[in-house]
Amino acid sequence: MPVTHVSTPVTAVPYPQANDPKDQALRQAAIDLEASFLSEMLKTAGLGKAPEAFGGGAGEDQFAGLLVNEQARAMAEAGGIGLAESIYNSLKDSQE
């Protein structure tokens, strides 16, 4: 059965820079929270589990965890799943 149409996912758009230092702090807090959430989701999904071929060990587990955290941060900084934007908007509204 031939595939006639394949839709590509919408790419995330990086966040605009805020001029106000308070807005920058709010946005960074929202991104940090999304990165933390994504990191936990990726760990739960099994990303970062070391294959047995490398011998394992505590050091390997720690570095795998750091890698997952940085991957989650990169995802959040690039637009993520939209959680940071929702958090930012809620924080901004609560200040007004």
VOVEXTI-927287 format. One record per residue: x, y, z of N, C-alpha, C, O, CB in turn; residue in three letters. Coordinates in Angstrom, 1 decimal, always signed. Atoms other than C-alpha are relative to their C-alpha. Glycine has a CB too. Layout:
<sites>
SITE     n_X     n_Y     n_Z    ca_X    ca_Y    ca_Z     c_X     c_Y     c_Z     o_X     o_Y     o_Z    cb_X    cb_Y    cb_Z  residuo
SITE       X       Y       Z       X       Y       Z       X       Y       Z       X       Y       Z       X       Y       Z      ala
...
</sites>
This chain:
<sites>
SITE     n_X     n_Y     n_Z    ca_X    ca_Y    ca_Z     c_X     c_Y     c_Z     o_X     o_Y     o_Z    cb_X    cb_Y    cb_Z  residuo
SITE    +0.8    -1.2    +0.0    +0.0    +0.0    +0.0    +0.9    +1.2    +0.0    +1.6    +1.5    +1.0    -1.0    +0.0    +1.2      met
SITE    -0.9    -1.2    +0.1    +1.7    +3.2    -1.1    -0.5    +1.1    +0.9    -1.7    +1.3    +1.2    +0.1    +0.5    -1.4      pro
SITE    +0.4    -1.1    -0.8    +1.8    +6.2    +1.2    -0.1    +1.2    -0.9    +0.8    +1.6    -1.6    +1.1    +0.3    +1.1      val
SITE    +0.3    -1.2    +0.9    +0.2    +9.2    -0.5    +0.3    +1.3    +0.6    +0.7    +2.3    -0.1    -1.4    +0.0    -0.4      thr
SITE    -0.3    -1.3    -0.6    +0.7   +11.9    +2.1    +0.6    -0.2    +1.4    +0.1    -1.0    +2.2    -1.3    +0.8    +0.1      his
SITE    -0.7    +0.1    -1.3    +3.1   +12.2    +5.0    +0.1    +1.5    +0.5    +0.7    +2.3    -0.1    +1.3    -0.7    -0.1      val
SITE    -0.1    -1.4    -0.5    +2.7   +15.3    +7.2    +1.3    +0.0    +0.9    +1.6    -0.9    +1.6    -1.2    +0.4    +0.8      ser
SITE    -1.2    -0.2    -0.9    +5.8   +16.6    +8.9    -0.4    +0.8    +1.2    -1.3    +1.6    +1.2    +1.1    +0.8    -0.8      thr
SITE    +0.4    -0.6    -1.2    +5.6   +17.7   +12.5    +0.4    +1.5    +0.0    +1.3    +1.9    -0.7    +0.7    -0.6    +1.2      pro
SITE    -0.3    -1.4    -0.1    +5.5   +21.4   +13.3    +1.3    +0.2    +0.9    +1.3    -0.4    +2.0    -1.2    +0.8    +0.6      val
SITE    -1.3    -0.2    -0.8    +9.0   +22.5   +14.5    -0.2    +1.0    +1.1    -1.0    +2.0    +0.9    +1.1    +0.4    -0.9      thr
SITE    +0.1    -0.9    -1.1    +9.3   +24.3   +17.8    +0.7    +1.3    -0.4    +1.8    +1.3    -1.1    +0.6    -0.6    +1.3      ala
SITE    -0.6    -1.3    +0.3   +10.1   +28.0   +17.6    +0.7    +0.4    +1.3    +0.0    +0.5    +2.3    -1.1    +1.0    -0.5      val
SITE    -0.6    -0.5    -1.2   +12.7   +29.3   +20.0    -0.7    +1.3    +0.6    -1.4    +2.0    -0.2    +1.5    +0.4    -0.3      pro
SITE    +0.8    -1.1    -0.6   +11.4   +31.9   +22.5    +0.7    +1.3    -0.3    +1.9    +1.4    -0.5    +0.1    -0.2    +1.6      tyr
SITE    -0.6    -1.3    +0.3   +11.8   +35.6   +21.8    +0.7    +0.5    +1.3    +0.3    +0.2    +2.4    -1.1    +1.0    -0.4      pro
SITE    -0.7    -0.6    -1.1   +14.2   +37.6   +24.0    -0.9    +1.1    +0.6    -1.4    +1.9    -0.2    +1.4    +0.5    -0.5      gln
SITE    +0.8    -1.1    -0.7   +12.5   +39.8   +26.6    +1.0    +1.1    +0.3    +2.2    +0.9    +0.6    -0.7    -0.5    +1.2      ala
SITE    -0.9    -1.2    -0.3   +13.9   +43.3   +27.2    +0.1    +0.2    +1.5    +1.1    +0.7    +2.0    -0.5    +1.2    -0.7      asn
SITE    +0.1    -0.2    -1.4   +12.8   +43.5   +30.8    +0.7    -1.2    +0.8    +0.4    -2.3    +0.5    -1.5    +0.1    +0.5      asp
SITE    -0.7    +1.1    -0.8   +15.1   +41.6   +33.3    -1.0    -0.9    +0.8    -0.7    -2.1    +0.9    +1.0    +0.6    +1.0      pro
SITE    +1.0    +0.8    -0.7   +12.0   +40.4   +35.2    -0.6    -1.0    -0.9    -0.8    -2.2    -0.5    -1.1    +0.9    +0.7      lys
SITE    +0.5    +0.9    +1.0   +10.6   +38.9   +32.1    +1.0    -1.1    -0.4    +0.6    -2.2    -0.6    -0.5    +0.8    -1.3      asp
SITE    -1.1    +1.0    +0.3   +13.9   +37.2   +31.3    +0.1    -1.0    +1.1    +0.2    -2.2    +0.9    +1.3    +0.7    -0.2      gln
SITE    -0.1    +1.0    -1.1   +14.0   +35.7   +34.8    -1.2    -0.9    +0.0    -1.1    -2.1    +0.3    +0.0    +0.8    +1.3      ala
SITE    +1.2    +0.8    +0.0   +10.4   +34.5   +34.5    +0.1    -1.1    -1.1    -0.2    -2.2    -0.9    -1.3    +0.8    -0.3      leu
SITE    -0.1    +1.0    +1.1   +11.1   +32.9   +31.1    +1.0    -1.0    +0.3    +0.8    -2.2    +0.0    +0.4    +0.8    -1.3      arg
SITE    -1.1    +1.0    -0.3   +14.3   +31.3   +32.3    -0.6    -1.0    +1.1    -0.3    -2.2    +1.0    +1.2    +0.7    +0.6      gln
SITE    +0.6    +0.9    -0.9   +12.4   +29.9   +35.3    -1.0    -1.0    -0.6    -1.0    -2.2    -0.3    -0.7    +0.8    +1.1      ala
SITE    +0.9    +0.9    +0.7    +9.7   +28.5   +33.0    +0.8    -1.1    -0.8    +0.4    -2.2    -0.8    -0.9    +0.8    -0.9      ala
SITE    -0.8    +1.0    +0.8   +12.3   +26.9   +30.7    +0.7    -1.0    +0.9    +0.7    -2.2    +0.6    +1.1    +0.8    -0.8      ile
SITE    -0.6    +0.9    -0.9   +14.1   +25.4   +33.7    -1.0    -1.1    +0.5    -0.6    -2.2    +0.6    +0.6    +0.8    +1.2      asp
SITE    +1.0    +0.9    -0.4   +10.9   +23.9   +34.9    -0.4    -1.0    -1.1    -0.6    -2.2    -0.8    -1.3    +0.7    +0.5      leu
SITE    +0.3    +0.9    +1.1   +10.1   +22.4   +31.5    +1.1    -0.9    -0.2    +0.9    -2.1    -0.5    -0.3    +0.8    -1.3      glu
SITE    -1.1    +0.8    +0.2   +13.6   +21.1   +31.2    +0.0    -1.1    +1.1    +0.4    -2.3    +0.8    +1.3    +0.8    +0.1      ala
SITE    +0.1    +0.9    -1.1   +13.2   +19.4   +34.6    -1.0    -1.1    -0.3    -0.8    -2.3    -0.1    -0.2    +0.7    +1.3      ser
SITE    +1.1    +0.9    +0.4    +9.9   +17.9   +33.5    +0.4    -1.0    -1.1    +0.2    -2.2    -1.0    -1.2    +0.8    -0.4      phe
SITE    -0.4    +0.8    +1.1   +11.3   +16.7   +30.2    +1.1    -1.0    +0.4    +1.1    -2.2    -0.1    +0.5    +0.8    -1.1      leu
SITE    -1.0    +0.9    -0.5   +14.3   +15.2   +31.9    -0.6    -1.2    +0.7    -0.2    -2.4    +0.5    +1.0    +0.7    +0.9      ser
SITE    +0.7    +1.1    -0.7   +12.1   +13.1   +34.2    -0.7    -0.9    -1.0    -0.7    -2.1    -0.8    -0.9    +0.5    +1.1      glu
SITE    +0.7    +0.8    +1.0   +10.0   +12.0   +31.3    +0.9    -0.9    -0.9    +0.6    -2.0    -1.1    -0.9    +0.9    -0.9      met
SITE    -0.9    +0.7    +0.8   +13.0   +11.0   +29.2    +0.6    -1.2    +0.8    +0.8    -2.3    +0.3    +1.1    +0.9    -0.5      leu
SITE    -0.6    +1.1    -0.9   +14.5    +9.0   +32.2    -1.0    -1.1    +0.2    -0.7    -2.3    +0.1    +0.4    +0.6    +1.4      lys
SITE    +1.1    +1.0    -0.1   +11.1    +7.3   +32.7    -0.1    -0.9    -1.3    -0.4    -2.1    -1.2    -1.3    +0.6    +0.4      thr
SITE    +0.2    +0.7    +1.3   +11.0    +6.4   +29.0    +1.2    -0.9    -0.3    +1.2    -1.7    -1.2    -0.1    +1.0    -1.1      ala
SITE    -1.1    +0.9    +0.2   +14.4    +4.7   +29.4    +1.2    +0.6    -0.7    +2.2    -0.1    -1.0    -0.4    -1.2    -0.7      gly
SITE    -1.1    -0.6    +0.7   +16.6    +7.2   +27.6    +1.1    +0.2    +1.1    +0.9    +0.7    +2.2    -0.4    +1.4    -0.6      leu
SITE    -1.2    -0.2    -0.9   +20.1    +7.3   +29.2    +0.4    -1.3    +0.7    +1.4    -1.3    +1.4    -0.3    +1.0    +0.9      gly
SITE    -0.4    +1.3    -0.6   +20.1    +3.7   +30.4    +1.2    -0.5    -0.8    +1.2    -0.7    -2.0    -1.1    -1.0    +0.0      lys
SITE    -1.2    +0.5    +0.6   +23.6    +2.4   +29.8    -0.1    -1.4    -0.5    -0.6    -2.3    +0.2    +1.2    +0.1    +1.0      ala
SITE    +0.0    +1.4    +0.5   +24.0    -0.7   +27.6    +1.0    -0.8    +0.8    +2.0    -0.2    +1.2    +0.3    +0.0    -1.5      pro
SITE    -0.9    +0.9    -0.7   +25.7    -3.6   +29.2    +1.4    -0.2    -0.6    +2.3    -0.6    +0.0    -0.6    -1.4    +0.2      glu
SITE    -1.2    +0.2    +0.7   +28.4    -3.6   +26.6    +1.2    +0.9    +0.5    +2.3    +0.5    +0.3    -0.2    +0.3    -1.5      ala
SITE    -1.1    -0.9    -0.5   +30.3    -0.7   +28.3    +0.4    -0.4    +1.4    +1.3    +0.3    +1.9    -0.5    +1.4    -0.1      phe
SITE    -0.4    +0.5    -1.3   +30.5    -2.5   +31.6    -0.8    +0.7    +1.1    -0.7    +0.2    +2.3    +1.5    +0.4    +0.2      gly
SITE    +0.8    -0.6    -1.0   +28.2    -0.2   +33.5    +0.8    +0.7    +1.1    +1.9    +1.2    +0.8    -0.9    -1.0    +0.7      gly
SITE    -0.7    -0.6    -1.2   +29.1    +1.2   +36.9    -0.7    +1.3    +0.3    -1.5    +1.9    -0.4    +1.5    +0.3    -0.4      gly
SITE    +0.6    -1.2    -0.6   +28.2    +4.2   +39.0    +0.3    +1.2    -0.9    -0.5    +2.1    -1.1    +0.4    +0.2    +1.4      ala
SITE    -0.4    -1.1    +0.8   +30.2    +6.7   +36.9    -0.8    +0.1    -1.3    -1.2    +1.2    -1.7    +1.5    +0.0    -0.3      gly
SITE    +0.8    +0.1    +1.2   +28.5    +5.6   +33.7    -1.4    +0.4    +0.2    -2.0    +1.2    -0.6    +0.1    -1.3    -0.7      glu
SITE    +1.4    -0.4    -0.3   +25.1    +6.0   +35.3    -0.1    +1.5    +0.2    -1.1    +2.1    -0.2    -0.5    -0.8    +1.2      asp
SITE    +0.0    -1.5    -0.3   +25.9    +9.5   +36.5    +0.1    +0.8    -1.3    -0.6    +1.7    -1.5    +1.1    +0.4    +1.0      gln
SITE    -0.1    -0.7    +1.2   +27.1   +10.6   +33.1    -1.1    -0.1    -0.9    -1.5    +0.8    -1.7    +1.3    -0.4    -0.7      phe
SITE    +1.2    +0.2    +0.8   +24.1    +9.1   +31.4    -1.1    +0.9    +0.5    -1.8    +1.5    -0.3    -0.4    -1.5    +0.1      ala
SITE    +1.0    -0.9    -0.6   +21.9   +11.1   +33.8    +0.3    +1.5    -0.4    -0.6    +2.2    -0.7    +0.0    -0.1    +1.5      gly
SITE    -0.3    -1.4    +0.4   +23.8   +14.3   +32.9    -0.3    +0.2    -1.4    -0.8    +1.3    -1.8    +1.5    +0.3    +0.3      leu
SITE    +0.3    -0.1    +1.5   +23.4   +13.6   +29.2    -1.5    +0.2    -0.2    -1.9    +1.1    -1.0    +0.5    -1.2    -0.7      leu
SITE    +1.5    -0.1    +0.1   +19.6   +13.2   +29.6    -0.4    +1.4    +0.4    -1.2    +2.0    -0.2    -0.7    -1.1    +0.9      val
SITE    +0.3    -1.3    -0.5   +19.5   +16.4   +31.6    +0.3    +1.1    -1.0    -0.5    +2.0    -1.3    +0.7    +0.4    +1.3      asn
SITE    -0.4    -1.0    +1.0   +21.3   +18.4   +28.9    -0.8    -0.2    -1.3    -1.1    +0.8    -1.9    +1.5    -0.2    -0.4      glu
SITE    +0.9    +0.2    +1.2   +19.2   +16.8   +26.1    -1.3    +0.7    +0.3    -1.9    +1.3    -0.5    -0.2    -1.5    -0.3      gln
SITE    +1.3    -0.6    -0.3   +16.1   +17.9   +28.0    +0.1    +1.5    +0.0    -0.8    +2.2    -0.4    -0.5    -0.5    +1.4      ala
SITE    -0.2    -1.4    +0.0   +17.5   +21.4   +28.5    +0.0    +0.6    -1.4    -0.6    +1.6    -1.7    +1.3    +0.4    +0.7      arg
SITE    -0.1    -0.4    +1.4   +18.3   +21.7   +24.8    -1.4    +0.0    -0.6    -1.7    +0.9    -1.4    +1.0    -0.9    -0.8      ala
SITE    +1.3    +0.1    +0.5   +14.8   +20.6   +24.0    -0.9    +1.2    +0.5    -1.6    +1.8    -0.3    -0.7    -1.3    +0.4      met
SITE    +0.7    -1.0    -0.6   +13.3   +23.1   +26.4    +0.4    +1.4    -0.6    -0.5    +2.2    -0.9    +0.1    +0.0    +1.5      ala
SITE    -0.5    -1.3    +0.5   +15.5   +26.0   +25.1    -0.5    +0.2    -1.5    -0.6    +1.3    -1.9    +1.5    +0.0    +0.1      glu
SITE    +0.4    -0.1    +1.4   +14.5   +25.2   +21.5    -1.5    +0.1    -0.2    -2.0    +0.1    -1.3    +0.5    -1.3    -0.7      ala
SITE    +1.4    -0.2    +0.1   +10.8   +25.5   +22.3    -0.8    -1.1    +0.6    -2.0    -1.0    +1.0    -0.5    +0.0    -1.5      gly
SITE    +0.6    +1.1    -0.8   +10.1   +22.1   +23.9    -1.4    -0.4    -0.5    -1.7    -0.5    -1.7    -0.1    +0.4    +1.4      gly
SITE    +1.4    +0.5    +0.2    +6.5   +20.9   +24.2    -1.0    +1.1    +0.2    -2.2    +0.8    +0.2    -0.3    -1.2    +0.8      ile
SITE    +1.0    -1.1    -0.2    +5.0   +24.3   +24.9    -0.3    +0.2    +1.5    -1.0    +1.2    +1.9    -1.2    -0.2    -0.7      gly
SITE    +0.3    -0.1    -1.4    +5.0   +23.8   +28.7    +0.6    +1.3    +0.6    -0.1    +2.0    +1.3    +0.5    -1.2    +0.8      leu
SITE    -0.7    -1.2    -0.5    +7.5   +26.7   +29.4    -0.8    +1.2    -0.4    -0.9    +2.1    +0.4    +1.4    +0.1    -0.6      ala
SITE    +0.8    -1.2    +0.4    +5.4   +29.1   +27.4    -1.3    +0.2    +0.8    -1.6    +1.3    +1.2    -0.4    -0.1    -1.5      glu
SITE    +1.2    +0.0    -0.8    +2.3   +28.2   +29.3    +0.3    +0.5    +1.4    -0.4    +1.3    +2.0    -0.7    -1.4    +0.1      ser
SITE    -0.4    -0.4    -1.3    +4.1   +28.6   +32.6    +0.4    +1.4    +0.0    +0.0    +2.2    +0.9    +1.2    -0.9    +0.5      ile
SITE    -0.5    -1.4    +0.1    +5.7   +31.9   +31.5    -1.3    +0.9    +0.0    -1.3    +1.9    +0.7    +0.8    +0.2    -1.2      tyr
SITE    +1.2    -0.9    +0.2    +2.3   +33.3   +30.5    -0.8    +0.0    +1.4    -1.3    +1.1    +1.7    -1.0    -0.6    -1.1      asn
SITE    +0.7    +0.0    -1.2    +0.7   +32.2   +33.8    +0.8    +0.8    +1.1    +0.1    +1.6    +1.8    -0.1    -1.5    +0.6      ser
SITE    -0.8    -0.8    -0.9    +3.6   +33.7   +35.8    -0.2    +1.5    -0.3    -0.3    +2.3    +0.6    +1.4    -0.4    +0.0      leu
SITE    +0.2    -1.4    +0.4    +3.3   +36.9   +33.8    -1.3    +0.6    +0.4    -1.4    +1.7    +0.9    +0.3    +0.1    -1.5      lys
SITE    +1.3    -0.4    -0.3    -0.4   +37.1   +34.3    -0.2    +0.2    +1.5    -0.9    +1.1    +2.0    -1.1    -1.0    -0.5      asp
SITE    +0.2    -0.1    -1.5    -0.1   +36.6   +38.1    +0.7    +1.2    +0.5    +0.4    +1.7    +1.6    +0.6    -1.3    +0.6      ser
SITE    -0.7    -1.2    -0.4    +2.3   +39.6   +38.3    -0.8    +1.2    -0.3    -0.6    +2.3    +0.4    +1.3    +0.0    -0.7      gln
SITE    +0.8    -1.2    +0.4    -0.2   +42.0   +36.7    -1.1    +0.2    +0.9    -1.9    +1.2    +0.7    -0.4    -0.1    -1.4      glu
</sites>
